Amino acid sequence: MHTPEDYKNLIADIVRKQIDILGFDIAIRKANSVEGLKVGEKGEVVSLSGDPQTVLQELVSKYVALSGEIVKNILNPVFAKYPEIKFNLK
Protein backbone atom coordinates (compact mmCIF):
# COMPACT_ATOMS: atom_id res chain seq x y z
CA MET A 1 0.00 0.00 0.00
CA HIS A 2 1.38 3.40 -0.89
CA THR A 3 1.26 6.33 1.48
CA PRO A 4 1.30 10.10 0.94
CA GLU A 5 4.96 9.92 2.00
CA ASP A 6 5.66 7.53 -0.90
CA TYR A 7 4.18 10.06 -3.31
CA LYS A 8 6.17 12.89 -1.76
CA ASN A 9 9.40 10.89 -2.11
CA LEU A 10 8.62 9.93 -5.71
CA ILE A 11 7.72 13.50 -6.65
CA ALA A 12 10.88 14.83 -5.00
CA ASP A 13 12.97 12.29 -6.96
CA ILE A 14 11.29 13.39 -10.19
CA VAL A 15 11.83 17.09 -9.47
CA ARG A 16 15.50 16.53 -8.63
CA LYS A 17 16.02 14.61 -11.88
CA GLN A 18 14.38 17.45 -13.79
CA ILE A 19 16.63 19.99 -12.06
CA ASP A 20 19.56 18.10 -13.58
CA ILE A 21 17.98 18.25 -17.04
CA LEU A 22 16.09 21.53 -17.19
CA GLY A 23 17.93 23.57 -14.61
CA PHE A 24 16.78 24.68 -11.21
CA ASP A 25 14.50 27.58 -12.17
CA ILE A 26 12.47 25.81 -14.83
CA ALA A 27 12.13 22.53 -12.92
CA ILE A 28 10.98 24.21 -9.70
CA ARG A 29 8.69 26.67 -11.47
CA LYS A 30 6.95 23.87 -13.40
CA ALA A 31 6.55 21.78 -10.26
CA ASN A 32 5.07 24.70 -8.34
CA SER A 33 2.61 25.36 -11.15
CA VAL A 34 0.90 22.02 -10.43
CA GLU A 35 -2.24 22.52 -8.37
CA GLY A 36 -1.86 20.88 -4.97
CA LEU A 37 1.95 20.78 -5.04
CA LYS A 38 4.49 23.03 -3.38
CA VAL A 39 8.18 22.26 -3.85
CA GLY A 40 11.03 23.82 -1.88
CA GLU A 41 14.41 25.11 -2.99
CA LYS A 42 16.08 21.69 -2.86
CA GLY A 43 13.36 19.91 -4.81
CA GLU A 44 11.71 18.58 -1.65
CA VAL A 45 7.93 18.42 -1.42
CA VAL A 46 6.81 21.08 1.05
CA SER A 47 3.11 20.27 0.67
CA LEU A 48 0.95 17.88 -1.28
CA SER A 49 -2.82 18.26 -1.28
CA GLY A 50 -5.65 16.71 -3.23
CA ASP A 51 -5.34 13.36 -4.99
CA PRO A 52 -1.62 12.51 -5.05
CA GLN A 53 -2.03 10.37 -8.19
CA THR A 54 -3.55 13.34 -10.03
CA VAL A 55 -0.79 15.66 -8.81
CA LEU A 56 1.83 13.13 -9.94
CA GLN A 57 0.23 12.78 -13.37
CA GLU A 58 0.02 16.55 -13.83
CA LEU A 59 3.66 17.02 -12.79
CA VAL A 60 4.94 14.39 -15.21
CA SER A 61 2.72 15.77 -18.00
CA LYS A 62 4.23 19.23 -17.56
CA TYR A 63 7.77 17.86 -17.72
CA VAL A 64 7.00 15.64 -20.73
CA ALA A 65 5.55 18.66 -22.54
CA LEU A 66 8.92 20.39 -22.10
CA SER A 67 11.31 17.54 -22.86
CA GLY A 68 9.33 14.66 -24.35
CA GLU A 69 11.14 11.34 -24.63
CA ILE A 70 14.11 12.50 -22.57
CA VAL A 71 11.88 12.77 -19.51
CA LYS A 72 10.38 9.35 -20.11
CA ASN A 73 13.79 7.71 -20.41
CA ILE A 74 15.11 9.35 -17.27
CA LEU A 75 12.00 8.75 -15.17
CA ASN A 76 11.61 5.03 -15.84
CA PRO A 77 14.31 4.12 -13.26
CA VAL A 78 12.75 6.55 -10.76
CA PHE A 79 9.34 4.90 -11.08
CA ALA A 80 11.00 1.49 -10.74
CA LYS A 81 12.00 2.47 -7.18
CA TYR A 82 8.30 2.84 -6.30
CA PRO A 83 6.63 -0.28 -7.75
CA GLU A 84 3.64 0.06 -5.44
CA ILE A 85 2.66 3.33 -7.16
CA LYS A 86 1.11 2.50 -10.50
CA PHE A 87 1.94 4.95 -13.25
CA ASN A 88 2.01 4.66 -17.00
CA LEU A 89 4.44 6.92 -18.82
CA LYS A 90 2.73 7.58 -22.13
Backbone as CSV, one residue per row, in Angstrom:
resi,resn,N_x,N_y,N_z,CA_x,CA_y,CA_z,C_x,C_y,C_z
1,MET,0.841,-1.187,0.000,0.000,0.000,0.000,0.883,1.247,0.000
2,HIS,0.579,2.184,-0.837,1.378,3.397,-0.891,0.778,4.469,0.004
3,THR,1.657,5.279,0.550,1.257,6.327,1.482,1.516,7.691,0.848
4,PRO,0.968,8.751,1.435,1.301,10.095,0.942,2.807,10.351,0.954
5,GLU,3.503,9.759,1.933,4.958,9.922,1.998,5.640,9.293,0.781
6,ASP,5.121,8.153,0.311,5.664,7.527,-0.903,5.540,8.484,-2.087
7,TYR,4.376,9.101,-2.217,4.180,10.056,-3.312,5.119,11.250,-3.175
8,LYS,5.269,11.752,-1.973,6.174,12.886,-1.760,7.599,12.520,-2.161
9,ASN,8.042,11.328,-1.771,9.401,10.890,-2.113,9.558,10.719,-3.619
10,LEU,8.572,10.119,-4.262,8.620,9.933,-5.714,8.641,11.279,-6.424
11,ILE,7.771,12.181,-6.025,7.715,13.498,-6.652,9.033,14.241,-6.447
12,ALA,9.597,14.174,-5.256,10.884,14.829,-4.996,11.982,14.243,-5.889
13,ASP,11.988,12.920,-6.055,12.970,12.294,-6.960,12.796,12.794,-8.386
14,ILE,11.562,12.901,-8.824,11.288,13.391,-10.187,11.767,14.825,-10.343
15,VAL,11.429,15.673,-9.391,11.826,17.086,-9.469,13.345,17.205,-9.499
16,ARG,14.025,16.452,-8.664,15.497,16.527,-8.633,16.111,16.070,-9.957
17,LYS,15.531,15.043,-10.561,16.017,14.610,-11.884,15.812,15.720,-12.914
18,GLN,14.673,16.387,-12.823,14.377,17.454,-13.786,15.262,18.672,-13.556
19,ILE,15.669,18.914,-12.330,16.627,19.995,-12.061,17.916,19.729,-12.822
20,ASP,18.351,18.470,-12.845,19.562,18.102,-13.581,19.414,18.347,-15.075
21,ILE,18.215,18.138,-15.603,17.977,18.251,-17.041,17.631,19.680,-17.460
22,LEU,16.661,20.246,-16.775,16.093,21.532,-17.191,16.730,22.732,-16.505
23,GLY,17.420,22.481,-15.425,17.930,23.572,-14.613,16.977,23.847,-13.467
24,PHE,17.519,24.457,-12.442,16.777,24.679,-11.210,15.512,25.499,-11.427
25,ASP,15.637,26.661,-12.050,14.503,27.583,-12.169,13.314,26.966,-12.892
26,ILE,13.563,26.378,-14.038,12.468,25.811,-14.829,11.837,24.622,-14.110
27,ALA,12.657,23.732,-13.580,12.129,22.530,-12.920,11.267,22.896,-11.714
28,ILE,11.729,23.814,-10.892,10.984,24.214,-9.698,9.734,24.991,-10.091
29,ARG,9.849,25.875,-11.041,8.693,26.671,-11.474,7.590,25.767,-12.021
30,LYS,7.954,24.801,-12.850,6.953,23.875,-13.399,6.303,23.056,-12.293
31,ALA,7.099,22.566,-11.354,6.545,21.776,-10.258,5.566,22.609,-9.432
32,ASN,5.935,23.846,-9.153,5.070,24.697,-8.341,3.844,25.200,-9.093
33,SER,3.799,24.985,-10.388,2.607,25.365,-11.153,1.535,24.273,-11.122
34,VAL,1.867,23.124,-10.551,0.905,22.023,-10.429,0.007,22.296,-9.225
35,GLU,-1.288,22.285,-9.457,-2.236,22.516,-8.372,-2.110,21.417,-7.322
36,GLY,-1.973,21.825,-6.059,-1.861,20.877,-4.966,-0.432,20.510,-4.606
37,LEU,0.545,21.115,-5.291,1.954,20.777,-5.042,2.753,22.037,-4.754
38,LYS,3.549,21.971,-3.697,4.495,23.033,-3.383,5.842,22.379,-3.145
39,VAL,6.834,22.831,-3.915,8.180,22.260,-3.854,9.142,23.320,-3.330
40,GLY,10.054,22.908,-2.466,11.031,23.819,-1.885,12.260,23.986,-2.758
41,GLU,13.212,24.731,-2.242,14.407,25.113,-2.993,15.359,23.953,-3.302
42,LYS,15.219,22.849,-2.605,16.084,21.689,-2.861,15.350,20.589,-3.600
43,GLY,14.143,20.895,-4.090,13.359,19.909,-4.807,12.492,19.059,-3.901
44,GLU,12.513,19.353,-2.599,11.708,18.580,-1.655,10.244,19.021,-1.723
45,VAL,9.350,18.103,-1.419,7.926,18.417,-1.415,7.592,19.064,-0.081
46,VAL,7.183,20.323,-0.148,6.810,21.076,1.046,5.368,20.744,1.425
47,SER,4.501,20.668,0.412,3.113,20.274,0.674,2.531,19.573,-0.546
48,LEU,1.629,18.653,-0.249,0.949,17.877,-1.279,-0.506,17.759,-0.840
49,SER,-1.409,18.319,-1.638,-2.824,18.256,-1.284,-3.626,17.752,-2.474
50,GLY,-4.829,17.283,-2.187,-5.651,16.707,-3.232,-5.250,15.262,-3.473
51,ASP,-5.654,14.737,-4.622,-5.339,13.359,-4.985,-3.882,13.276,-5.423
52,PRO,-3.039,12.548,-4.690,-1.618,12.508,-5.047,-1.365,11.902,-6.426
53,GLN,-2.194,10.964,-6.859,-2.027,10.370,-8.191,-2.259,11.422,-9.271
54,THR,-3.258,12.267,-9.075,-3.553,13.339,-10.026,-2.420,14.358,-10.057
55,VAL,-1.912,14.715,-8.885,-0.793,15.659,-8.805,0.420,15.073,-9.531
56,LEU,0.711,13.810,-9.288,1.834,13.134,-9.939,1.675,13.154,-11.454
57,GLN,0.493,12.801,-11.930,0.227,12.778,-13.374,0.422,14.163,-13.996
58,GLU,-0.096,15.180,-13.315,0.023,16.546,-13.830,1.484,16.993,-13.875
59,LEU,2.236,16.669,-12.840,3.655,17.022,-12.795,4.407,16.390,-13.962
60,VAL,4.236,15.100,-14.135,4.943,14.395,-15.208,4.499,14.933,-16.575
61,SER,3.222,15.224,-16.737,2.722,15.766,-18.001,3.386,17.095,-18.330
62,LYS,3.575,17.935,-17.332,4.230,19.229,-17.563,5.683,19.038,-17.993
63,TYR,6.379,18.116,-17.343,7.769,17.863,-17.716,7.873,17.214,-19.092
64,VAL,6.989,16.289,-19.411,7.004,15.639,-20.725,6.728,16.673,-21.816
65,ALA,5.846,17.615,-21.564,5.554,18.662,-22.545,6.808,19.486,-22.857
66,LEU,7.686,19.627,-21.890,8.921,20.387,-22.096,10.002,19.577,-22.792
67,SER,10.159,18.315,-22.409,11.311,17.537,-22.859,10.995,16.218,-23.534
68,GLY,9.746,15.850,-23.625,9.335,14.655,-24.347,10.001,13.375,-23.907
69,GLU,10.567,12.673,-24.859,11.138,11.336,-24.629,12.281,11.338,-23.625
70,ILE,13.008,12.427,-23.534,14.112,12.495,-22.574,13.581,12.268,-21.166
71,VAL,12.473,12.930,-20.839,11.877,12.775,-19.515,11.469,11.329,-19.282
72,LYS,10.831,10.733,-20.263,10.380,9.347,-20.115,11.557,8.418,-19.835
73,ASN,12.630,8.577,-20.575,13.792,7.707,-20.405,14.441,7.879,-19.034
74,ILE,14.479,9.083,-18.554,15.113,9.352,-17.271,14.220,8.937,-16.102
75,LEU,12.901,9.048,-16.274,12.001,8.754,-15.166,11.688,7.278,-14.990
76,ASN,11.889,6.462,-15.998,11.613,5.028,-15.844,12.338,4.426,-14.643
77,PRO,13.642,4.684,-14.443,14.308,4.125,-13.264,13.769,4.696,-11.951
78,VAL,13.318,5.949,-11.969,12.755,6.550,-10.758,11.472,5.830,-10.377
79,PHE,10.590,5.610,-11.355,9.345,4.905,-11.076,9.603,3.461,-10.639
80,ALA,10.671,2.872,-11.121,10.998,1.495,-10.740,11.294,1.382,-9.242
81,LYS,11.729,2.470,-8.617,12.000,2.470,-7.180,10.716,2.464,-6.352
82,TYR,9.589,2.752,-6.992,8.297,2.839,-6.297,7.282,1.937,-7.001
83,PRO,7.504,0.624,-6.993,6.630,-0.282,-7.752,5.198,-0.307,-7.236
84,GLU,4.990,0.078,-5.983,3.635,0.062,-5.439,2.766,1.205,-5.981
85,ILE,3.399,2.227,-6.558,2.660,3.327,-7.159,2.544,3.040,-8.646
86,LYS,1.341,2.814,-9.090,1.111,2.496,-10.499,1.077,3.774,-11.321
87,PHE,1.886,3.789,-12.374,1.942,4.954,-13.248,2.367,4.494,-14.626
88,ASN,1.695,5.016,-15.619,2.008,4.661,-17.000,2.580,5.891,-17.697
89,LEU,3.838,5.840,-18.041,4.443,6.924,-18.819,4.023,6.761,-20.259
90,LYS,3.245,7.679,-20.752,2.728,7.581,-22.127,3.673,8.224,-23.097
